[in-house]
Amino acid sequence: MASFVAYYLDFTGPCLNVQTACSSSLAAICKACDDLLLGHCDLAVAGGMSITFPLKNGYLYKPGMIYSKDGHCKAFSNEASGIVSGNGGGAYRDWE
């Protein structure tokens, strides 16, 4: 996606895709901020997306597995019992 956006908007300089599972958008933003702070660029663009294809219906909890008992993610909560499925991606772009 980053290459497509860079080409479509006629950007020059490096661009990259970031994929770190659940933290892709945050990692892309962190990379953009680091490059700005280090003076590697004057302007940076970072973004994220979530795509589910093909769409799967239903939710099947299995004891002992990583998925949540009730189908809800409760990060940092004492009531948390696991994760829920999801897709994500991040994009990063900087200008020198």
MOPAC internal coordinates of N, CA, C and O (Angstrom, degrees):
PM7 1SCF
backbone

  N    0.0000 0     0.00 0     0.00 0    0    0    0
  C    1.4410 1     0.00 0     0.00 0    1    0    0
  C    1.5351 1   110.90 1     0.00 0    2    1    0
  O    1.2310 1   120.18 1   140.09 1    3    2    1
  N    1.3085 1   117.26 1   -39.91 1    3    2    1
  C    1.4650 1   119.66 1  -179.13 1    5    3    2
  C    1.5232 1   110.92 1   -60.95 1    6    5    3
  O    1.2310 1   120.00 1   137.39 1    7    6    5
  N    1.3224 1   117.60 1   -42.61 1    7    6    5
  C    1.4627 1   120.85 1   179.52 1    9    7    6
  C    1.5211 1   111.49 1   -63.95 1   10    9    7
  O    1.2310 1   120.43 1   139.28 1   11   10    9
  N    1.3221 1   116.78 1   -40.72 1   11   10    9
  C    1.4640 1   120.95 1   179.11 1   13   11   10
  C    1.5212 1   110.89 1   -62.48 1   14   13   11
  O    1.2310 1   120.43 1   132.94 1   15   14   13
  N    1.3212 1   116.79 1   -47.06 1   15   14   13
  C    1.4697 1   121.09 1   179.82 1   17   15   14
  C    1.5260 1   110.47 1   -63.39 1   18   17   15
  O    1.2310 1   120.03 1   135.74 1   19   18   17
  N    1.3244 1   117.55 1   -44.26 1   19   18   17
  C    1.4626 1   121.18 1   179.70 1   21   19   18
  C    1.5270 1   110.89 1   -61.43 1   22   21   19
  O    1.2310 1   120.40 1   137.03 1   23   22   21
  N    1.3219 1   116.84 1   -42.97 1   23   22   21
  C    1.4647 1   120.59 1   179.35 1   25   23   22
  C    1.5244 1   110.97 1   -67.59 1   26   25   23
  O    1.2310 1   120.48 1   133.74 1   27   26   25
  N    1.3231 1   116.70 1   -46.26 1   27   26   25
  C    1.4646 1   121.94 1  -177.53 1   29   27   26
  C    1.5328 1   111.85 1   -61.00 1   30   29   27
  O    1.2310 1   120.36 1   140.64 1   31   30   29
  N    1.3310 1   116.92 1   -39.36 1   31   30   29
  C    1.4649 1   121.52 1  -178.56 1   33   31   30
  C    1.5292 1   112.51 1   -92.39 1   34   33   31
  O    1.2310 1   120.16 1  -175.14 1   35   34   33
  N    1.3360 1   117.30 1     4.86 1   35   34   33
  C    1.4580 1   123.51 1   177.57 1   37   35   34
  C    1.5289 1   112.44 1    59.20 1   38   37   35
  O    1.2310 1   120.70 1  -138.71 1   39   38   37
  N    1.3422 1   116.27 1    41.29 1   39   38   37
  C    1.4510 1   121.40 1   176.66 1   41   39   38
  C    1.5227 1   109.38 1   -79.34 1   42   41   39
  O    1.2310 1   120.53 1   -26.31 1   43   42   41
  N    1.3252 1   116.59 1   153.69 1   43   42   41
  C    1.4540 1   121.67 1   174.25 1   45   43   42
  C    1.5197 1   108.77 1  -121.48 1   46   45   43
  O    1.2310 1   120.44 1   -17.00 1   47   46   45
  N    1.3074 1   116.77 1   163.00 1   47   46   45
  C    1.4589 1   120.46 1  -178.05 1   49   47   46
  C    1.5153 1   110.66 1    98.06 1   50   49   47
  O    1.2310 1   120.21 1    -0.12 1   51   50   49
  N    1.3175 1   117.20 1   179.88 1   51   50   49
  C    1.4649 1   120.49 1  -176.65 1   53   51   50
  C    1.5255 1   112.86 1   -73.21 1   54   53   51
  O    1.2310 1   121.26 1   -30.37 1   55   54   53
  N    1.3099 1   115.19 1   149.63 1   55   54   53
  C    1.4710 1   121.20 1   171.04 1   57   55   54
  C    1.5220 1   107.47 1  -145.10 1   58   57   55
  O    1.2310 1   120.02 1   -26.15 1   59   58   57
  N    1.3099 1   117.57 1   153.85 1   59   58   57
  C    1.4570 1   120.36 1  -178.44 1   61   59   58
  C    1.5114 1   111.24 1  -150.94 1   62   61   59
  O    1.2310 1   121.42 1   -23.81 1   63   62   61
  N    1.3284 1   114.88 1   156.19 1   63   62   61
  C    1.4584 1   122.12 1   172.52 1   65   63   62
  C    1.5177 1   108.11 1   -95.66 1   66   65   63
  O    1.2310 1   120.73 1   -34.75 1   67   66   65
  N    1.3204 1   116.21 1   145.25 1   67   66   65
  C    1.4577 1   121.73 1   179.96 1   69   67   66
  C    1.5230 1   107.83 1  -121.13 1   70   69   67
  O    1.2310 1   120.33 1   -54.32 1   71   70   69
  N    1.3267 1   116.97 1   125.68 1   71   70   69
  C    1.4609 1   120.14 1   176.81 1   73   71   70
  C    1.5164 1   108.97 1  -136.35 1   74   73   71
  O    1.2310 1   121.08 1   -72.87 1   75   74   73
  N    1.3269 1   115.54 1   107.13 1   75   74   73
  C    1.4590 1   121.33 1  -179.26 1   77   75   74
  C    1.5219 1   110.67 1  -128.84 1   78   77   75
  O    1.2310 1   120.60 1  -144.41 1   79   78   77
  N    1.3353 1   116.46 1    35.59 1   79   78   77
  C    1.4654 1   122.91 1  -178.14 1   81   79   78
  C    1.5290 1   109.81 1    63.79 1   82   81   79
  O    1.2310 1   119.71 1    61.27 1   83   82   81
  N    1.3018 1   118.15 1  -118.73 1   83   82   81
  C    1.4721 1   121.72 1  -172.99 1   85   83   82
  C    1.5272 1   114.18 1   -69.53 1   86   85   83
  O    1.2310 1   119.69 1   159.57 1   87   86   85
  N    1.3077 1   118.21 1   -20.43 1   87   86   85
  C    1.4656 1   120.15 1  -173.20 1   89   87   86
  C    1.5297 1   113.61 1  -108.16 1   90   89   87
  O    1.2310 1   119.50 1  -158.51 1   91   90   89
  N    1.3249 1   118.55 1    21.49 1   91   90   89
  C    1.4669 1   121.43 1  -174.20 1   93   91   90
  C    1.5232 1   113.25 1   -57.64 1   94   93   91
  O    1.2310 1   120.12 1   131.18 1   95   94   93
  N    1.3337 1   117.38 1   -48.82 1   95   94   93
  C    1.4667 1   120.04 1  -178.79 1   97   95   94
  C    1.5188 1   111.18 1   -63.87 1   98   97   95
  O    1.2310 1   120.52 1   136.07 1   99   98   97
  N    1.3163 1   116.62 1   -43.93 1   99   98   97
  C    1.4645 1   120.75 1   179.36 1  101   99   98
  C    1.5200 1   111.02 1   -64.44 1  102  101   99
  O    1.2310 1   119.88 1   139.61 1  103  102  101
  N    1.3321 1   117.84 1   -40.39 1  103  102  101
  C    1.4695 1   120.95 1   178.81 1  105  103  102
  C    1.5286 1   110.83 1   -64.89 1  106  105  103
  O    1.2310 1   120.06 1   141.37 1  107  106  105
  N    1.3400 1   117.49 1   -38.63 1  107  106  105
  C    1.4701 1   120.71 1   177.97 1  109  107  106
  C    1.5276 1   110.84 1   -64.81 1  110  109  107
  O    1.2310 1   120.32 1   137.16 1  111  110  109
  N    1.3184 1   117.00 1   -42.84 1  111  110  109
  C    1.4642 1   121.13 1   178.88 1  113  111  110
  C    1.5328 1   110.50 1   -65.90 1  114  113  111
  O    1.2310 1   120.54 1   138.54 1  115  114  113
  N    1.3333 1   116.57 1   -41.46 1  115  114  113
  C    1.4676 1   121.14 1   178.73 1  117  115  114
  C    1.5242 1   110.76 1   -61.83 1  118  117  115
  O    1.2310 1   120.14 1   136.80 1  119  118  117
  N    1.3403 1   117.33 1   -43.20 1  119  118  117
  C    1.4574 1   121.60 1   178.03 1  121  119  118
  C    1.5170 1   110.85 1   -62.06 1  122  121  119
  O    1.2310 1   120.20 1   136.80 1  123  122  121
  N    1.3337 1   117.21 1   -43.20 1  123  122  121
  C    1.4612 1   121.36 1   178.88 1  125  123  122
  C    1.5326 1   110.47 1   -62.35 1  126  125  123
  O    1.2310 1   120.35 1   134.66 1  127  126  125
  N    1.3181 1   116.93 1   -45.34 1  127  126  125
  C    1.4740 1   120.66 1   179.17 1  129  127  126
  C    1.5249 1   111.73 1   -63.03 1  130  129  127
  O    1.2310 1   120.56 1   136.10 1  131  130  129
  N    1.3309 1   116.54 1   -43.90 1  131  130  129
  C    1.4673 1   120.05 1   178.30 1  133  131  130
  C    1.5251 1   111.40 1   -58.07 1  134  133  131
  O    1.2310 1   120.55 1   133.33 1  135  134  133
  N    1.3382 1   116.56 1   -46.67 1  135  134  133
  C    1.4659 1   119.78 1  -179.06 1  137  135  134
  C    1.5272 1   111.86 1   -65.03 1  138  137  135
  O    1.2310 1   120.34 1   145.21 1  139  138  137
  N    1.3150 1   116.96 1   -34.79 1  139  138  137
  C    1.4744 1   119.87 1   175.78 1  141  139  138
  C    1.5254 1   110.64 1   -66.46 1  142  141  139
  O    1.2310 1   120.60 1   132.81 1  143  142  141
  N    1.3356 1   116.46 1   -47.19 1  143  142  141
  C    1.4650 1   121.03 1  -178.57 1  145  143  142
  C    1.5257 1   112.41 1   -65.16 1  146  145  143
  O    1.2310 1   120.26 1   145.46 1  147  146  145
  N    1.3192 1   117.11 1   -34.54 1  147  146  145
  C    1.4675 1   121.33 1  -179.53 1  149  147  146
  C    1.5147 1   112.66 1   -83.12 1  150  149  147
  O    1.2310 1   120.20 1   176.69 1  151  150  149
  N    1.3177 1   117.22 1    -3.31 1  151  150  149
  C    1.4517 1   120.86 1   178.54 1  153  151  150
  C    1.5173 1   114.15 1    77.85 1  154  153  151
  O    1.2310 1   119.82 1  -162.70 1  155  154  153
  N    1.3252 1   117.95 1    17.30 1  155  154  153
  C    1.4588 1   120.97 1   178.89 1  157  155  154
  C    1.5235 1   111.81 1   -74.28 1  158  157  155
  O    1.2310 1   120.42 1   162.47 1  159  158  157
  N    1.3356 1   116.80 1   -17.53 1  159  158  157
  C    1.4599 1   121.39 1   179.39 1  161  159  158
  C    1.5272 1   108.88 1  -156.56 1  162  161  159
  O    1.2310 1   121.27 1   -16.80 1  163  162  161
  N    1.3203 1   115.18 1   163.20 1  163  162  161
  C    1.4637 1   121.11 1   177.36 1  165  163  162
  C    1.5175 1   112.20 1   -99.31 1  166  165  163
  O    1.2310 1   120.46 1   158.65 1  167  166  165
  N    1.3189 1   116.73 1   -21.35 1  167  166  165
  C    1.4556 1   122.30 1  -177.17 1  169  167  166
  C    1.5181 1   108.20 1  -147.15 1  170  169  167
  O    1.2310 1   119.90 1   -42.61 1  171  170  169
  N    1.3212 1   117.80 1   137.39 1  171  170  169
  C    1.4605 1   121.93 1   179.00 1  173  171  170
  C    1.5228 1   109.55 1  -137.45 1  174  173  171
  O    1.2310 1   120.78 1   -31.61 1  175  174  173
  N    1.3352 1   116.12 1   148.39 1  175  174  173
  C    1.4555 1   122.72 1   176.18 1  177  175  174
  C    1.5225 1   107.65 1  -123.17 1  178  177  175
  O    1.2310 1   120.32 1   -49.72 1  179  178  177
  N    1.3185 1   116.99 1   130.28 1  179  178  177
  C    1.4668 1   121.65 1   177.03 1  181  179  178
  C    1.5141 1   108.10 1  -133.96 1  182  181  179
  O    1.2310 1   120.39 1   -35.19 1  183  182  181
  N    1.3104 1   116.85 1   144.81 1  183  182  181
  C    1.4649 1   120.54 1  -179.84 1  185  183  182
  C    1.5117 1   110.67 1  -152.52 1  186  185  183
  O    1.2310 1   121.58 1    -7.39 1  187  186  185
  N    1.3101 1   114.59 1   172.61 1  187  186  185
  C    1.4557 1   120.29 1   179.41 1  189  187  186
  C    1.5088 1   111.05 1  -144.94 1  190  189  187
  O    1.2310 1   120.91 1   -15.28 1  191  190  189
  N    1.3370 1   115.86 1   164.72 1  191  190  189
  C    1.4510 1   121.32 1   179.63 1  193  191  190
  C    1.5129 1   109.83 1  -152.69 1  194  193  191
  O    1.2310 1   121.17 1   -17.18 1  195  194  193
  N    1.3119 1   115.36 1   162.82 1  195  194  193
  C    1.4522 1   121.81 1   174.87 1  197  195  194
  C    1.5129 1   107.97 1  -134.73 1  198  197  195
  O    1.2310 1   120.48 1   -53.89 1  199  198  197
  N    1.3230 1   116.68 1   126.11 1  199  198  197
  C    1.4602 1   121.73 1  -177.12 1  201  199  198
  C    1.5215 1   108.86 1  -129.96 1  202  201  199
  O    1.2310 1   120.50 1   -52.28 1  203  202  201
  N    1.3254 1   116.66 1   127.72 1  203  202  201
  C    1.4509 1   121.98 1   174.58 1  205  203  202
  C    1.5204 1   108.12 1  -117.82 1  206  205  203
  O    1.2310 1   120.46 1   -71.10 1  207  206  205
  N    1.3349 1   116.73 1   108.90 1  207  206  205
  C    1.4529 1   120.76 1   178.83 1  209  207  206
  C    1.5136 1   108.92 1  -153.54 1  210  209  207
  O    1.2310 1   118.16 1   -50.70 1  211  210  209
  N    1.2904 1   121.10 1   129.30 1  211  210  209
  C    1.4575 1   124.78 1    -6.59 1  213  211  210
  C    1.5254 1   110.47 1   -73.67 1  214  213  211
  O    1.2310 1   120.83 1   -26.53 1  215  214  213
  N    1.2957 1   116.02 1   153.47 1  215  214  213
  C    1.4633 1   121.87 1  -179.24 1  217  215  214
  C    1.5206 1   109.77 1   -70.47 1  218  217  215
  O    1.2310 1   120.80 1   -54.41 1  219  218  217
  N    1.3215 1   116.07 1   125.59 1  219  218  217
  C    1.4603 1   120.68 1   178.00 1  221  219  218
  C    1.5298 1   108.33 1  -105.85 1  222  221  219
  O    1.2310 1   120.65 1   -46.42 1  223  222  221
  N    1.2927 1   116.37 1   133.58 1  223  222  221
  C    1.4631 1   121.23 1   178.64 1  225  223  222
  C    1.5198 1   109.77 1  -100.11 1  226  225  223
  O    1.2310 1   121.27 1   -29.03 1  227  226  225
  N    1.3250 1   115.18 1   150.97 1  227  226  225
  C    1.4523 1   120.10 1   176.52 1  229  227  226
  C    1.5131 1   112.76 1    93.96 1  230  229  227
  O    1.2310 1   121.55 1   -13.63 1  231  230  229
  N    1.3080 1   114.64 1   166.37 1  231  230  229
  C    1.4598 1   121.22 1  -179.61 1  233  231  230
  C    1.5139 1   107.31 1  -147.89 1  234  233  231
  O    1.2310 1   120.60 1   -56.57 1  235  234  233
  N    1.3175 1   116.46 1   123.43 1  235  234  233
  C    1.4546 1   120.67 1  -176.81 1  237  235  234
  C    1.5255 1   109.63 1  -119.55 1  238  237  235
  O    1.2310 1   120.89 1   -73.11 1  239  238  237
  N    1.3312 1   115.89 1   106.89 1  239  238  237
  C    1.4687 1   121.20 1   177.18 1  241  239  238
  C    1.5227 1   109.33 1   -82.02 1  242  241  239
  O    1.2310 1   120.44 1   -42.89 1  243  242  241
  N    1.3229 1   116.77 1   137.11 1  243  242  241
  C    1.4578 1   122.21 1   176.13 1  245  243  242
  C    1.5219 1   108.21 1  -127.43 1  246  245  243
  O    1.2310 1   119.61 1   -57.80 1  247  246  245
  N    1.3325 1   118.36 1   122.20 1  247  246  245
  C    1.4686 1   120.81 1   179.59 1  249  247  246
  C    1.5288 1   111.45 1   -54.84 1  250  249  247
  O    1.2310 1   121.17 1   -41.29 1  251  250  249
  N    1.3194 1   115.37 1   138.71 1  251  250  249
  C    1.4527 1   121.37 1   178.62 1  253  251  250
  C    1.5192 1   114.14 1    85.88 1  254  253  251
  O    1.2310 1   120.15 1   173.92 1  255  254  253
  N    1.3151 1   117.31 1    -6.08 1  255  254  253
  C    1.4575 1   121.02 1   179.21 1  257  255  254
  C    1.5340 1   109.02 1   -96.21 1  258  257  255
  O    1.2310 1   120.01 1     0.23 1  259  258  257
  N    1.3400 1   117.58 1  -179.77 1  259  258  257
  C    1.4632 1   120.66 1  -172.84 1  261  259  258
  C    1.5241 1   114.05 1   -87.03 1  262  261  259
  O    1.2310 1   119.76 1   170.91 1  263  262  261
  N    1.3394 1   118.06 1    -9.09 1  263  262  261
  C    1.4670 1   119.35 1  -175.89 1  265  263  262
  C    1.5234 1   112.42 1   -79.55 1  266  265  263
  O    1.2310 1   121.11 1   -32.10 1  267  266  265
  N    1.3131 1   115.49 1   147.90 1  267  266  265
  C    1.4597 1   123.81 1  -177.59 1  269  267  266
  C    1.5287 1   112.18 1   -63.99 1  270  269  267
  O    1.2310 1   120.65 1   -37.58 1  271  270  269
  N    1.3257 1   116.36 1   142.42 1  271  270  269
  C    1.4676 1   121.48 1   179.56 1  273  271  270
  C    1.5212 1   112.26 1   -62.62 1  274  273  271
  O    1.2310 1   120.33 1   140.69 1  275  274  273
  N    1.3424 1   116.97 1   -39.31 1  275  274  273
  C    1.4724 1   120.37 1  -175.49 1  277  275  274
  C    1.5318 1   113.42 1  -105.17 1  278  277  275
  O    1.2310 1   119.89 1  -173.83 1  279  278  277
  N    1.3471 1   117.82 1     6.17 1  279  278  277
  C    1.4607 1   120.51 1   178.40 1  281  279  278
  C    1.5138 1   114.21 1    79.13 1  282  281  279
  O    1.2310 1   119.92 1  -165.75 1  283  282  281
  N    1.3343 1   117.75 1    14.25 1  283  282  281
  C    1.4635 1   122.35 1   179.72 1  285  283  282
  C    1.5220 1   109.99 1  -121.94 1  286  285  283
  O    1.2310 1   120.98 1   -40.50 1  287  286  285
  N    1.3091 1   115.74 1   139.50 1  287  286  285
  C    1.4576 1   121.77 1   175.88 1  289  287  286
  C    1.5266 1   108.12 1   -91.79 1  290  289  287
  O    1.2310 1   120.09 1   -55.41 1  291  290  289
  N    1.3028 1   117.43 1   124.59 1  291  290  289
  C    1.4723 1   122.14 1  -178.98 1  293  291  290
  C    1.5289 1   108.60 1  -125.28 1  294  293  291
  O    1.2310 1   121.61 1  -112.08 1  295  294  293
  N    1.3230 1   114.53 1    67.92 1  295  294  293
  C    1.4669 1   120.31 1  -176.20 1  297  295  294
  C    1.5248 1   111.41 1   -56.61 1  298  297  295
  O    1.2310 1   120.54 1   -43.05 1  299  298  297
  N    1.3043 1   116.58 1   136.95 1  299  298  297
  C    1.4740 1   125.39 1   176.72 1  301  299  298
  C    1.5337 1   113.05 1    63.83 1  302  301  299
  O    1.2310 1   119.73 1  -161.42 1  303  302  301
  N    1.3140 1   118.13 1    18.58 1  303  302  301
  C    1.4626 1   122.25 1  -179.80 1  305  303  302
  C    1.5219 1   109.82 1  -106.48 1  306  305  303
  O    1.2310 1   120.47 1   -31.22 1  307  306  305
  N    1.3317 1   116.70 1   148.78 1  307  306  305
  C    1.4593 1   120.93 1   174.46 1  309  307  306
  C    1.5259 1   111.28 1   -68.31 1  310  309  307
  O    1.2310 1   120.30 1   161.37 1  311  310  309
  N    1.3426 1   117.02 1   -18.63 1  311  310  309
  C    1.4580 1   122.04 1   179.60 1  313  311  310
  C    1.5282 1   112.81 1   -89.94 1  314  313  311
  O    1.2310 1   119.85 1  -179.04 1  315  314  313
  N    1.3160 1   117.89 1     0.96 1  315  314  313
  C    1.4673 1   121.54 1  -179.15 1  317  315  314
  C    1.5250 1   110.02 1   -65.29 1  318  317  315
  O    1.2310 1   121.17 1   -40.98 1  319  318  317
  N    1.3400 1   115.36 1   139.02 1  319  318  317
  C    1.4612 1   119.14 1   178.94 1  321  319  318
  C    1.5267 1   112.50 1  -131.57 1  322  321  319
  O    1.2310 1   120.02 1  -172.52 1  323  322  321
  N    1.3189 1   117.57 1     7.48 1  323  322  321
  C    1.4510 1   119.68 1   178.20 1  325  323  322
  C    1.5164 1   112.37 1   151.80 1  326  325  323
  O    1.2310 1   121.47 1    13.34 1  327  326  325
  N    1.3278 1   114.79 1  -166.66 1  327  326  325
  C    1.4601 1   120.99 1  -176.94 1  329  327  326
  C    1.5247 1   110.28 1  -105.68 1  330  329  327
  O    1.2310 1   120.69 1    -8.24 1  331  330  329
  N    1.3304 1   116.28 1   171.76 1  331  330  329
  C    1.4548 1   123.08 1   170.15 1  333  331  330
  C    1.5311 1   107.49 1  -123.73 1  334  333  331
  O    1.2310 1   120.51 1   -22.71 1  335  334  333
  N    1.3160 1   116.64 1   157.29 1  335  334  333
  C    1.4651 1   120.93 1  -178.04 1  337  335  334
  C    1.5142 1   110.98 1   -70.63 1  338  337  335
  O    1.2310 1   120.85 1   -27.44 1  339  338  337
  N    1.3097 1   115.97 1   152.56 1  339  338  337
  C    1.4572 1   121.00 1   176.46 1  341  339  338
  C    1.5120 1   110.44 1  -175.77 1  342  341  339
  O    1.2310 1   121.17 1   -15.28 1  343  342  341
  N    1.2939 1   115.37 1   164.72 1  343  342  341
  C    1.4562 1   122.70 1   177.41 1  345  343  342
  C    1.5075 1   108.22 1  -124.10 1  346  345  343
  O    1.2310 1   120.28 1   -26.15 1  347  346  345
  N    1.2990 1   117.06 1   153.85 1  347  346  345
  C    1.4522 1   119.65 1   177.35 1  349  347  346
  C    1.5142 1   111.17 1  -162.49 1  350  349  347
  O    1.2310 1   121.73 1   -14.51 1  351  350  349
  N    1.2949 1   114.29 1   165.49 1  351  350  349
  C    1.4494 1   120.17 1   178.07 1  353  351  350
  C    1.5101 1   108.68 1  -159.62 1  354  353  351
  O    1.2310 1   120.34 1   -16.20 1  355  354  353
  N    1.2857 1   116.96 1   163.80 1  355  354  353
  C    1.4506 1   120.93 1   177.72 1  357  355  354
  C    1.5211 1   110.10 1  -140.18 1  358  357  355
  O    1.2310 1   120.52 1   -23.99 1  359  358  357
  N    1.2944 1   116.62 1   156.01 1  359  358  357
  C    1.4658 1   121.72 1   178.38 1  361  359  358
  C    1.5191 1   108.77 1  -135.38 1  362  361  359
  O    1.2310 1   121.08 1   -34.02 1  363  362  361
  N    1.3215 1   115.55 1   145.98 1  363  362  361
  C    1.4703 1   120.68 1  -177.99 1  365  363  362
  C    1.5212 1   108.21 1  -136.46 1  366  365  363
  O    1.2310 1   120.42 1   -38.98 1  367  366  365
  N    1.3150 1   116.80 1   141.02 1  367  366  365
  C    1.4633 1   121.18 1   178.79 1  369  367  366
  C    1.5145 1   108.66 1  -147.19 1  370  369  367
  O    1.2310 1   119.87 1   -45.63 1  371  370  369
  N    1.3318 1   117.85 1   134.37 1  371  370  369
  C    1.4733 1   119.66 1   175.38 1  373  371  370
  C    1.5132 1   109.49 1  -132.57 1  374  373  371
  O    1.2310 1   121.35 1   -19.02 1  375  374  373
  N    1.3204 1   115.03 1   160.98 1  375  374  373
  C    1.4680 1   122.36 1   177.15 1  377  375  374
  C    1.5155 1   108.18 1  -120.74 1  378  377  375
  O    1.2310 1   120.96 1   -41.77 1  379  378  377
  N    1.2981 1   115.76 1   138.23 1  379  378  377
  C    1.4572 1   120.26 1   177.61 1  381  379  378
  C    1.5060 1   109.92 1   -96.68 1  382  381  379
  O    1.2310 1   120.10 1   180.00 1  383  382  381

